[in-house]
Amino acid sequence: MVVKVLKSSFDMIDTKYEAVARTLGYGRFMTMVKVLLVKSMET
């Protein structure tokens, strides 16, 4: 169940954010965490 939630959350991330995070050396999980934290702080 947790994997499905993580997968769907990661699929919602804009590819621009993913590309920048990957360039900075983040893995898939850290990319998701960083982007979701930023997005949650914007609202």
GUTIDREN-100208 format. One record per residue: residue in one letter; x, y, z of N, C-alpha, C, O in turn. Coordinates in steps of 0.05 Angstrom, whole numbers, plus 5000, padded with zeros to 4 digits. Layout:
% residues N
aXYZXYZXYZXYZ...
***
This chain:
% residues 43
m501649765000500050005000501750255000501250444985v503750265017505550495019506950544992507350774984v507750334979509150354953507350484933508250644917k504750414933502850524914502550824918502450984899v502450904944502151194950504651344941504451554930l507051234947509551364939509751384909510551584899k508951164895509151164866507251374854508051524836s504851394864502951584853503851874859503452054843s504951904883506052174890508352254872508452484863f510052064867512352124850511452184821512652354807d509452044812508452084784507252354781507052454758m506352484802505052744800507152974799506453204793i509652914804511753114805512353214776512653044758d512453474773513153584747515953494739517753484755t516353434713518953334704521153544707523453474709k520453804707522454004711523653984739526154004742y521953944759523053914786524753664788526853664801e523853454776525353204777528153234764530153144775a528253364741530753404727532653574744535053514745v531653784757533453954774534453794798536753804804a532653644810533453494834535453284826537353234841r535153154804537052944795539753074789541752954795t539753314777542153454772543653514797546153514798l542153574819543353634845544253384860545453404881g543653154849544552904861542552754878543252554891y540052844879537952714894537052454880536952454856g536352254895535152014884532152054881531152274886r530751854872527851874868526351944893524552114893f527051814915525551864940526152144950524252284958m528552234951529252494961528052714943527252924952t527952654917526652844899523752884906522753104908m522352664911519552674918519152824945517452994947v520852764964520652894990521053194988519453354998k523153274974523753564971521553704956520753924964v520653594934518653734918515953744933514653954932l515153534946512653534960512753724984510753854990l515053744997515253935019514954225009513654385022v516254284987516054554976513254604967512154824972k511954414954509254454944507354494968505454654966s507754344989505954365012506254635026504354735039m508654745025509155005038507955235022507455445033e507555194996506455404979503555444984502555664980t502155234992499255264995498455355022496055385028
***
